[in-house]
Amino acid sequence: SCDCEFRTITIDEAGQILPRHHQNSNKYSKGTVAIIGGSGKYRGAPELAARGAFAGGAGLVSLLTPVGAERGGDEERSGEKDLDSLIRLELESDSGVFCPSSLNADFFSVLRRADAVCIGPGMTSEKTVAPLVNLLWNTRKTVVFDADALNVLSKEPRGKRAVPGILTPHAGEMKRLAATYKIDPRADPIKQAFELSSKTASVVVLKGNRTIIASPDGELYLNMSGCNALASAGTGDVLAGLIASFCAQGISPEIAARLGVFVHGLASEGHIFKSLIADELVGLIPETIQGMI
């Protein structure tokens, strides 16, 4: 059962749990992240997640996309500079969508090296991507399941993860997951998040005006940072990469989720009543973190 008591995190507490690194750190000791996503239809989402991972302080970020999801001339059209520090790997695809043959030697090489993984942004929920999501569900890696990975997971219930993952649904994705995991759709969001966390042995980040973070141990957090500037396409992709970044830097999934959501929200607060696109949000995260230390 759920008594639905929850805690919050303050800026002082968040500052204390931010990852710190020695002066003699290298790119590997600062954490390696693998971002898996994208498709011929949705090319920018995994890039935003990768930028979020770098903004959070990860030392090395690899972006795995299917052949056919290349960004082409998008950078020139949007005025966005390509991220040269990002390691890019194109995997075999079925018409621009991940498929079983995507799981090749290159994929497993990146997966072995990754301290944390984020899967889902822009991936589509076509049947061909299910083997990839299933494989990540059954690994002992720390994995953030976001966006289309959640839609794949909502098509059939999975068993509990051997180690906690992180699920980051918005209200629509939560509704589909609740139906699959037989969670009362009339229950309040806090109870739904708690039940999904319990049934998957994973941390659930239920995104909204006050994002709820539920952990398998029964702890519930309500995030108090953020504003309506986050109601913009792509900000969730940034959050998924940011949480994966904190995981890769050695923070537990539970605490990485709380910290990532708080920092992500705090970075937006200077834009209350202003427009804020996800690309701009990424640039605000490092200075937000610096101000918390």
Disulfide bonds with the S-S distance in Angstrom:
none
